[in-house]
Amino acid sequence: MHKRMGEAVARVARKVNDTVENKTDSLDLANCKLMTFPVGIYKAMRSVTEGIHRISLANNELKSITSRFVTTFSQLTELNLAGNYLHRLPEEITSLLHLRAIDLSRNRFRRFPEPLATVPALETIDLEENEIAEVPTDKLASMALLRSLNLRANPVGPEVRLLVRPLVPFDLLLSPEEPIPKA
């Protein structure tokens, strides 16, 4: 077990070092079995955080994202948090003024993460395979740049299905309605 943990830590360290040394605009920590975002990464990356535009933390075991993560990586344009155990986002997510795409599919959201409705540059929101039943349709309709909202495989209520163009200027992706069983 310790050997596997050591290998996981070494893999994360290698990925962080590659990003810092090559001054790339992406940090890919997908599939690293992370339960939290390692605090040491903030220090290791402090010289390049402003240049990081894309982060993938997909397929880990994250239960939350901290406000420190959001404020440290303030220049993000893409954030992939798919396949974790998230059920809410920090309010500071609204400070990501350049965020265009967020993938929150395959998490544990029971309601639409409302702070997203005030992220000004957001174009794509993927919430497929969560547990969302209610969606703040009025707030979504006011999101000027939103182009796509994926709510497939969520138990959304019938009022969401009534959101049709021209009411919402974005693509709303929903699972087909289940046929009502005949008695």
Summary of the structure (lengths in Angstrom):
residues: 183
radius of gyration: 17.9
end to end distance: 53.7
largest distance: 65.2
contacts: 519
relative contact order: 0.10
helix: 30%
strand: 13%
